[in-house]
Every structure is written in structure tokens, then in C-alpha cells.
Amino acid sequence: MPSILGIIPARYASSRFPGKPLIDILGKTMIQRVYEQAKKSSLLSDVVVATDDERIFKHVESFGGKVVYTKEDHPSGTDRCFEAMNNFGENYDYVINIQGDEPFIDPTQIDLLCNICDGTTELATLMIAVDSHEVLFDMGEVKITLNTNNEALYFSRMVIPFIKGKPQNEWHLHHNYFRHVGMYAYKKDVLEKVTYLKPSSLENAESLEQLRWLENGFKVKCALTNFDSHCIDTPEDIEKVIRLMNIK
């Protein structure tokens, strides 16, 4: 089994929710909950938080977590992961970018992604089946078009493929659609390569970083999960996620 480092990017600044990693959720901060869930993964070799903020850094140290400093001005979580991997100072075959705003992430999701890091996989992510018209046509949900090897052909906020001759509210009944669940695995050398790629035209059009990788010929393997992601983007999301997860 390849050695795999889990990295949790955690910025203090946020346009919608400043200080989000340090908010209290049922007695623990969000970043502590994400870290503890990630540590439950049976296949990660180690876990580290990557932050640009002293308050987050000291807090992670206070609960015994591993943490490294990264620059403030990274354009994406991928760039932050690359710097964190280098700053952590140990050698790994793969890096997994774990979202820092999913405090109740299921460790089996992380293991699912780890399992396809077999030495040949360049990049990998998760997907979940679309089972309703409402989700399929929600432009906030990123859909994935696949080849026969479960590699991404395209990521889009639009619905692809178009189903000719069928009403749109029935499209999900005539094709297996999938939407993206935002966690990424990178082969170490591929992470370095994609970090130095310039933003692409498709990426700029859809505001989706992964399109840059596809445009440059990299392959993104997709694994099917049954667990939905529950991100916290605003203060109002906290109670909603707690209700969805049925946590008391």
C-alpha cells in the first residue's frame, strides 16, 4: 500500500464566514472535528493541518494535532497542499486534500479514495449518484461525465449529457448521472506538476480547478461513494448539518 498523507487546508480568512475553522460545534472546533475524523481513517499514513494563521496553528497544537504553516496567497487548496507536503518534511507517495469545512466527514470516504491510490492513479476524487431532477439541474452542484474506466471526461455545472427526446424532469431516469464530492488525491509527482500549470480556459469558464488538469492531459479517477458531503459555508449551516447528521 502506498504511503498517503492527509492534508487539511484551513484558512482563517473567508468572505462568507471569517474564522470558520475555529467555530465551536457541540463543544469542539470545526478544525478539531475534521482532524479527528481524518485520523480515524485506517489507510492514511499521517494527517496534518495546513494553515496561514497563527490562531489556527496554536489551536491545532493545543489538541495534539500536527500542523504546518503555509503562505496566505495560495490561489487554491491544491497549491496549499503542495507547500504543506514540502513543509511537512516527510516523503509520501500520495497526498489527499481533505476539506476543512466538513466536520462530520466519514473516515470510510477517505479510505475509499485511498484504495484507488494504487501507484498508477494520477489524480482521484469521489462522486455520488444523482437521484433527482432538482439536484441534477442545481448549478451549484458539479456533475461528472465519465469514460468506461470511471475516469472523468468532464466536470460541469451544466447537465451533460443532454437527453434527446425526453423531458428534462425525467433525464435522471434515463442516464446514470453523478455529482462531485469534493475531496482529491494526488500522486506526489503529479501534485507538483499540476501546481505549476497556468489557469485554463475551461477552468475560468466553469470556475473549476480540476478542468485545468483535464485540459492538460491528466487523468482523474472517480470512486463512487454513498455518503453525501455536508459543508459548512455560513453560520446558518451549522444547525442544518447537525440535523442532517442526526448528531446530539
N, C-alpha and C positions, 0 to 999 in steps of 0.2 A: 504493500500500500504506500503510495507517495506521501511525503510529509506535507501537511497543509496548515497554513497559518490563517486564522480567522482575524480579520481586522474590522473594527467598528469605528467608522469616522464619526466624530462628534464635534460639531462647531457650536460655539455659543451664540454667534450672530444668526438671526433669522428674521426675515422681513415680516413673517406672519406670527412668529412665536419665539421672541428672543429668550435665551436661557433655557430652551426646551430640554436639553439633556439633564438638567438639574431639577426639573419639576418633580414634586412628590406624587407618587401613585401608590396609594394604600400603604404608606409607611416606608417606601423605598424610592429613590430617584429613578427616573427612566433609564439612565445610562447603567445604573447598577442592575436593574432588571434585565436589560438586554445582555449585559456581560454574563450574568449568572445563567441565563438561558443558553447562551452560546457555550458556556463551559460544560453544560450537560451533554453536548454533542460527543458521541463516542469515537468519532473519526478525526476531529480536529487535533492537531499536534499541540497547538497553543492558541491563545486568544489575547489580543492587545487592542486597547483603545487608541485612536489617533486623533489628537486634538490640537487646536491652536490657542487654547485658552487656559490660563493658569488655574482658574477656579475649578474647571473640569479636571485638569491634571491632578490637582491636590485631592479632589474628592475621590477619584478612582484609586489613588494611592491609599486613601483612608479606609476603604473597604477591602484592601488587599489585592486590587486588580493591577494588571500590567498596563502601562500607558507610555506613549511616546509623543513628543512634540512634533508638529508639522507646521508648515507655513500657513499664513492666513489666506493667501490669494490664489489657492488652487481653483481652477475652473470646474472641477468635477471630483466626485468621490474616488474615481479611478486614479486620478493624479495624486490624491491624498494617500491612497493605498500604496502607490509605488514608493512615495517618500517614506511612509511608515515602515514598509518592508525593509528598505535600506537602513533606516534609523534603528530598527529593532536589533540588527546586528547578527542575526542567525540565518542559516540557509534553509530554504523550503522549496519544494517542488511546485506548489500551488499556493495561491492566495485566494481567500473568499472574502468578498466585501459584504459585510452584514449590516443591514440598515439599522441606524442608531435610534430610529423612532418607532420601532416595533417591540414594545416592552414584553409582549407575551408570545414572541416568536417560538414556534415549536422546534425543539432540537432535532426532531426527525427530518424536518425540512433541510436543515444544514447537512445532515448525514446523507440525504438523498442526493444533494449536489456533490458532496464529497465522493460518492460512489461512482460518479461518471468522470472523475478526475483520474483517468487511468494511464496517464503518460502520453497518450495520443491526442486527447481533447485539448484544443487551444483555449477556448472560452466556453463557459456554460452558464445557464440560467434556468429558472423554473417557470412553469406555466400551469394554468388551471383551466379546466373546461368551461366554456360559456354555455349556460343553460337557459338564457332568457333574451328576449328581444331588447329589453331595457338595457342590460349590460352590454350587449353586442353593439348598440348604437350610442353608447356613452362615450363621447370623445375624450373624456378623461381617462378612459381605460385603454391601455395599449394592447393591440391584438398582434398575434404572431402567425405568420404564414410559414409552413414547414415543407421540407422535402421528405423523401421516404426514409431518410436516416434520422429523422427528428432534429435536423439542423435548420436553423432559421433561414428562410429565404428573404423575409422582410418583416420589420416591425412597423406598425402604423396605428394612428389614432382612428383612421377610417376602417371600414369593413372591407376586408379582402379575403376571399374572392366575392365578386358580385354574383348573385344567383339569378340567372336569366329565367324569366317566365314565372317567378314565384313572388308573392307579396313579401315585402320586407319583414313584416312581423312573423313570417314563417321561415326566414332564412336559417335560423339556428337549428331547425328541424331537418334541414336538407344537406348540411355540411358540418363537419366537426371543427368548430371554431375554438381557439384557445386565446386566453389573455395572459399577459406577462405578470409574473410575481417577482418583484424587484430585488433579487439577490444574485450576485455574479461570482463566478470562479474564473481565475486567470492562471494559465500556466506561467511560471515565473518569467521566462524569456519573452513570452507574448505580452505580458503586462508592460514590460519595458518598451516593447515596440509600439503598442497602441498609445502609450503615454506621449510619444513623440509625434504622433500623427496630427496633422492640421485638421481643424473642423471641416466637415464635408458639406456639400450642397444639400444632400438628403437630411443630414443631421440638423442643419439650420432650418430646413423647411418644417420638419416634424418636431424639432426640439427634443431629439432622442439621440443620445450619445452613441448607442450601440450601432446606429446606422453608419457611423464613421468606420467601424470595424468591418462591417459587411462590404461597404464600398471599396475597401482596401484589400478585400480577398480573404479575410479571416473567417473561420467557421465558428458558429455559436451553437453548441449542442444544447438541446432543451429537454428537461426532465419533467414529467407530469406529477404534480402534487395534488392532494385532495384538501390541503389546508390553505385557507384563504389568508391573505395578509391584512393586518389591521394597523395602519399607520396612524400616528398622532401628529397632525399638522397644525391644529388650533387648540386652544384651551377647551373648547366645546367637545372635542373628540375624546377627551379622557373618559368621561362618563359613558359615552357611546361605546367605546372599546371595552370597558369593564362590563357593560351589559351584554355585549356580543359574546364575550368570553365566559360569561356567567361566573365571574370571579367576585368573591365577597371578602 
